[in-house]
Amino acid sequence: MFSDVVMPGGLNGVDLARVATERRPGLKVLLTSGFPDPTSRGIAPLDDIRLLSKPYRKQELARAIWEVLTDEQK
């Protein structure tokens, strides 16, 4: 799953990821945000969820997706 941390409508990407992984254990999650520290916006800590900070290049996105899908985080 790939989502932004900040979303309209009251649900944020961290909460969405938690709900999704509860329903589908083992689901791979990559979140993105323009805020270097989403917790400063009142969003719960990311724990072990991978965060890709904006702005990013296509190559960085591709690498982050690869790392999440292969559990190869550096």
N, C-alpha and C positions, 0 to 999 in steps of 0.2 A: 504494500500500500504506500502511495506517495501522496502527501498532503501538506498544506501550509499549516503552521501552528495557529495562526490567527484566522478565524473563519467567522462569517456572519451568522447570526441566529442563536448565539449563546453557547454553542458547542465549540470547543477548540480542538486542534489537531491531536493534542496529547490525550484528551478524553476520548476522542474518536478512536485513536490507536488502542487505548486500553479496552474499550468495548469490543472492537474488532478482534483483538487477540484473545479476549475471553471467549468469543464465539468461534474463533478459528485459531486454536493453539498452533504455534509454529509459524503463524503469518509473519512475513518479513515486513518491516516498517521503516520508512525513511521520511522524515519530516524536514520541512524547510521553513526559514523565517528570516525576515529582514532585521529582526532584533537579535543581537548577539546573546542576550540572556533573557529568554521568554519569561523566566520566573519574575523578572522585574515588572512584568505586565499582569501579575497575579495568576499566572499559569503554573500549575503544579510542576515540580521537577521532572525532567525527562527520564530519569533513571537510566535504563540501558537502551533507550531509543536513540537512534542515530539522527543527528541534526546537521543539515547542510545549510550554511549561512548564505544569504543573498548579499550581493549579487554573485552569481556563479556562472561559469562558462559551461557549454555543452559537454566538454571533456570532463569537467569536474563532476557534473551530474552523472554522466555515464560511469565514471569511476566509483562514485558513491553508491550507485545502484548495484554495480558489480560486487562491491565489498559487502553490501547488505545481503545480497542474494547468496553469496558464497561464504558468509561469515568470516570474511577476510579484512577486518578493520585494522587500520594502522594508526 
